[in-house]
């Protein structure tokens, strides 16, 4: 399904700020929810990235603040990532070299099956299918890179010449 963008270095690709929109469906009950917010991947001392997600999760019409923190560490080979929970427990591996990656995470008796897809420099998606005795869910998250606002155009006004009484304007 579609063409995916190769990412030779996942940590370099992920670095920065992303807008996040996640749909959550409980396949057993039919209930649906949605998370919207921001994920920032910022450098960690010693290498890797701190993944900090903050936003609002609406479940059955009730909005709640939501956040999570993960650590994306250099993996066993160049470009690969070892994803860990904030407390250091392993979560999953990640290799975006082909633009697509599948991975699993066992959680008690449930199994999280993840798929990562990179569409271009500014868009990627994760899909987690969670199954087991405690959960039957589908979570689809779309990430869109946030670009810094462009700097205002520089003034084309001429600077005062020597002997002029016009003071310099403050610089931003």
N, C-alpha and C positions, 0 to 999 in steps of 0.2 A: 504494500500500500504506500505509494508515493516514493519520492526520492529523498534520502536523508543526507545531511551535510556531514562530512567527515570532520572529526575534531581530534587532531593529534595530541593535544594537551588539555584534558578536561578541566584542570584547575585554572589554567589561563582563560579558558572560554567562560567559565562560570563566574569569575571575579567581577564584582560590581553589584549593582542594584537592579532588581527585577520586580515588575508588577506581577502579582499572583492571583489567579482565579481557579478555585478548586471546587468541583462538584462532588458530593458524597451521596451515594445511594445505598440504602440498606435493602438488599435484594430480597430478604425474607419478608420484611414488613411493607416495603414500597415507600418508606419515608425517604425524604430528600433534604439535603442541606447544602450550604455553600459557604466557602471561606473566600474572603477577598482581603488583600493586603500587600505587603512588600516583603521580599526576601533580599537580604544583603549578605553577600559573600565577601568578607573582609580578611586581610592577611592575619595569620596566626604566627606568633613567635616560634621559630624553629621550623617553619614551613607549613604549607596547607592553608585552608580557609576556614573561618568560623561562619557557619550558616545561621543567620538569625532571621526568623520569620515572625512578623507581627501583623495582626489584622483583626478582623471580625468574622466569627463563625455564626451563621444563622441556621438553627436546627428547629424544625417544626414551628417556624415563625418567630422564634426567640433569638435575638442577637446576643452574642457573648464575646468579650475580648478573648483572643486566642494568640498563642505564641509557641514557638518551639526553637530549640537550638540544637544544631548538629555540628560535628567537626568533620571536614573533608580533608583527609591527610594523603600525602603522596603514597601511591600504591606500590606493588612489587615491581612494576616496570614503568618506564617513562610514559607519562600521559594517563596512567591509570590512577584511580582514587580508592582509598579505603575509607568508607563512610562510617562514622561512629556516632553514637548518642553523646549528649553533653557530658555524661558521666564516664565516658570512655568505652562502654560496652560496644561490641561490633554490631553494625546494622547491615551493611551490604557492600559489595564491591561495585565499581563503576568504570567502564571503559567505553568511551565514545568515539574510538578511532574510526568505526564504520558509520557513525551517526545514529546507531541504534544499539541498545544493550538490554539484555534480560537478566534478571537476578531474583533470588529468593531470600526471604528472611523468616525463619521459624520463630514464632512468638507463642510460648506455652504450647497449647494444642492447635493453634491456628497457624496458617501459612500465608505469608504475604508474597505474592508474585508480582514483581515490578518490571515495567517496560519503560525505557527512556528513548525518546526520539528527538533528534535535533533537526529543525527545519531550515534554519539559516543563522546568521550571526546574532540575531536578536530574538529568536523564538525557539522554544523547546517544550516538550510535554513529558509528564510522567503519568503512567497508568498503573495503579495498584489494585489487584484483585485479591481480596482477603477472604479466605474460606476456612472453616473449621467449626467446632462445636459452639464457640462463643460468638463468631462473626460470619456474616455473609454480605460483604460490601464491595462496592466499586468506587474507587477514588480517582478522578481524572484532574490533573493540575496542569494549567497552561501558564507558562512563564514568558513575559515580554520584557526585554531589556529596557531599563529607564536610561535615557540619554541625558547628560547635563544640558541645561538650557544653553543655547548659544549665547556667547558674550555679546553685549550690545556693540554696534559698529563703532569703530574709533572715530573721534571727531576729526573733521577735515579742516577745522579752524587753524589758522596759523598761530604759532607761538609768538608772544610779544618779542620784539627786538630789544637789544641792549638800550637802556635809558628809558624804556617805556614804563609808565606808572601802573600798568595793568598787572595785578598779582597772578601768579600761577593758580590754576584751579586745583582743588584737592584731588588726589588720585584715589580711585577705589581700591 
